[in-house]
Amino acid sequence: MQTQLIKIPGYLDRLIPLEEVSYLLGDGAYTKVVFLDSSWLLCSANLMYFEKQQLATLIRCHKSSMVVLTSVEEYIISEHYTTDNNQMREIKLIMPDRTIIPISRRNEYEVSTACKEFKIPIGFDFDTNLLMTKERLLNLTQPIDWLM
């Protein structure tokens, strides 16, 4: 397989092998590119710039983050209650430096499907106060059946 290169603007428009990159964090017109060795580079381009490069293993997770799927360590499904007693489900990715990258509801299906394709381990994190009845467990897993 040919090595994918990601173009990072500034500093003579460097081309860096994508397998050296862990994730990208956007903040307005700037992006922090974090590498697997935990070093990082700040560049003057927004996440859309990187999204337009259409690299197969680089996927948008949230409005402010993108990850390289080959560097994701775990896909976590978390369920808990809010202070006003509403049930809430969150999906997040754990990166090699133990950074937690949230996944928006808008990108949940695309990211989950890609994680399944890349065989990323799935973890579950339930609030200890939740009583997991058979019905609740079935309701929880129905929207994410395509993960299993």
C-alpha positions as CSV (number, residue, x, y, z in Angstrom):
1,M,0.0,0.0,0.0
2,Q,1.3,3.4,-0.9
3,T,2.1,5.8,1.9
4,Q,-0.4,8.6,2.3
5,L,1.0,12.1,2.7
6,I,-0.7,14.9,4.5
7,K,0.1,18.4,3.3
8,I,0.6,20.9,6.2
9,P,0.6,24.5,5.1
10,G,3.4,26.9,6.2
11,Y,7.0,26.0,6.6
12,L,7.3,25.3,2.9
13,D,4.1,23.3,2.7
14,R,5.5,20.2,4.3
15,L,4.3,16.7,3.2
16,I,4.3,14.4,6.2
17,P,3.5,10.6,6.1
18,L,0.0,10.2,7.6
19,E,1.1,7.3,9.8
20,E,3.2,9.7,11.9
21,V,0.1,11.8,12.7
22,S,-2.3,10.9,15.6
23,Y,-5.1,13.5,15.5
24,L,-5.9,17.1,14.5
25,L,-7.5,19.7,16.8
26,G,-9.1,22.8,15.1
27,D,-9.5,26.2,16.6
28,G,-11.0,28.6,14.1
29,A,-8.4,29.3,11.4
30,Y,-5.7,27.2,13.1
31,T,-5.1,23.5,13.5
32,K,-2.9,21.7,16.0
33,V,-1.4,18.6,14.4
34,V,-0.5,16.1,17.1
35,F,2.0,13.3,16.2
36,L,2.3,9.8,17.6
37,D,5.4,10.8,19.6
38,S,3.2,13.5,21.3
39,S,5.0,16.4,19.6
40,W,2.7,18.8,17.8
41,L,2.7,21.5,15.1
42,L,0.4,24.5,14.9
43,C,-0.5,25.5,11.3
44,S,-2.6,28.3,9.8
45,A,-5.3,26.2,8.2
46,N,-8.7,25.1,9.4
47,L,-9.9,21.5,9.6
48,M,-11.7,21.9,6.3
49,Y,-8.3,22.2,4.6
50,F,-7.3,18.8,5.8
51,E,-10.8,17.3,5.1
52,K,-10.5,18.4,1.4
53,Q,-7.3,16.3,1.1
54,Q,-9.6,13.3,1.2
55,L,-7.2,10.9,2.9
56,A,-8.7,7.5,3.5
57,T,-7.7,7.1,7.2
58,L,-8.3,10.7,8.3
59,I,-11.9,11.2,9.5
60,R,-13.8,14.0,11.0
61,C,-15.2,13.2,14.5
62,H,-16.4,16.5,15.7
63,K,-16.5,20.2,14.6
64,S,-13.1,20.7,16.2
65,S,-11.3,17.3,15.7
66,M,-10.2,14.8,13.2
67,V,-8.4,11.5,13.8
68,V,-6.2,9.1,11.9
69,L,-8.0,5.8,12.3
70,T,-4.9,3.7,12.4
71,S,-3.8,5.5,15.6
72,V,-7.1,5.1,17.6
73,E,-6.7,2.8,20.5
74,E,-10.3,2.3,21.6
75,Y,-13.8,3.3,20.7
76,I,-15.8,3.9,23.9
77,I,-19.6,4.0,24.4
78,S,-20.5,5.7,27.6
79,E,-23.9,5.9,29.2
80,H,-24.8,8.0,32.3
81,Y,-27.5,10.2,33.9
82,T,-27.3,14.0,33.9
83,T,-28.0,16.0,37.0
84,D,-31.7,16.4,36.0
85,N,-32.0,12.6,35.7
86,N,-31.9,12.4,31.9
87,Q,-30.2,9.4,30.3
88,M,-27.3,10.4,28.1
89,R,-25.0,8.4,25.7
90,E,-21.6,9.6,24.6
91,I,-19.3,8.1,22.1
92,K,-15.6,8.9,22.2
93,L,-12.2,7.7,20.9
94,I,-9.1,7.1,23.1
95,M,-5.9,8.1,21.4
96,P,-2.3,6.8,22.0
97,D,-1.5,9.7,24.4
98,R,-4.7,8.9,26.3
99,T,-6.5,12.0,24.9
100,I,-10.2,11.6,24.6
101,I,-11.7,12.7,21.3
102,P,-15.5,13.2,21.5
103,I,-17.7,12.1,18.5
104,S,-20.6,14.3,17.6
105,R,-24.0,12.7,16.9
106,R,-23.8,14.0,13.4
107,N,-20.6,12.0,12.7
108,E,-21.4,9.0,14.9
109,Y,-22.5,6.6,12.1
110,E,-19.5,7.4,9.8
111,V,-16.9,7.1,12.6
112,S,-18.5,4.0,14.0
113,T,-18.6,2.3,10.6
114,A,-14.9,3.3,10.0
115,C,-13.9,2.0,13.4
116,K,-15.6,-1.3,12.7
117,E,-13.8,-1.5,9.3
118,F,-10.4,-0.8,11.0
119,K,-11.2,-3.4,13.8
120,I,-10.8,-0.9,16.6
121,P,-11.6,-2.4,20.0
122,I,-15.0,-1.3,21.4
123,G,-15.3,-0.5,25.1
124,F,-18.4,0.2,27.2
125,D,-18.4,2.7,30.2
126,F,-21.7,2.6,32.2
127,D,-22.5,4.7,35.2
128,T,-22.4,2.5,38.2
129,N,-25.9,3.8,39.3
130,L,-27.5,2.5,36.1
131,L,-29.5,-0.6,36.6
132,M,-28.9,-2.5,33.3
133,T,-32.1,-4.5,32.7
134,K,-32.4,-6.7,29.7
135,E,-34.8,-4.1,28.1
136,R,-32.4,-1.2,28.7
137,L,-29.5,-3.2,27.2
138,L,-31.5,-4.0,24.1
139,N,-32.5,-0.4,23.7
140,L,-28.9,0.7,24.1
141,T,-27.6,-1.7,21.5
142,Q,-30.3,-1.3,18.9
143,P,-29.1,2.0,17.4
144,I,-25.5,0.6,17.2
145,D,-26.3,-2.9,15.9
146,W,-24.1,-2.2,12.9
147,L,-21.1,-2.0,15.2
148,M,-21.3,-5.6,16.3
